[in-house]
Amino acid sequence: MCSRLAELRNKQVVCVHTGEVLGYIGDIEFDIASGKMESLIIYGKPRSFGLFGKTQDIVIPWSDIAVIGSQTVLVKNKTEFCK
């Protein structure tokens, strides 16, 4: 399956272990030298309408991604963001 970067953005990210929706892909990190994708970034949610900043961004390493589907990305490893 081929996918463009624009198509990856705004896909829903779900933890396989709990079924919890972690958020939506906001950005992608690449290794420029090798051209490989390093991680996906989910931007933190605003606190109190953005008045008190936002929660911390979630960085998901490429090795933790189980499946990239047409609408969702499944994360397989049980880590601090997938409780």
Buried (B, 14 or more C-beta within 10 A) or exposed (E): EEEEEEEBEEBBBBBBEEEBEBBBBBBBEEEEEEEEBBBBBBBBEEEEEEEEEEEEBBBBEEEBBEEBEEEBBBBBBEBEBBE
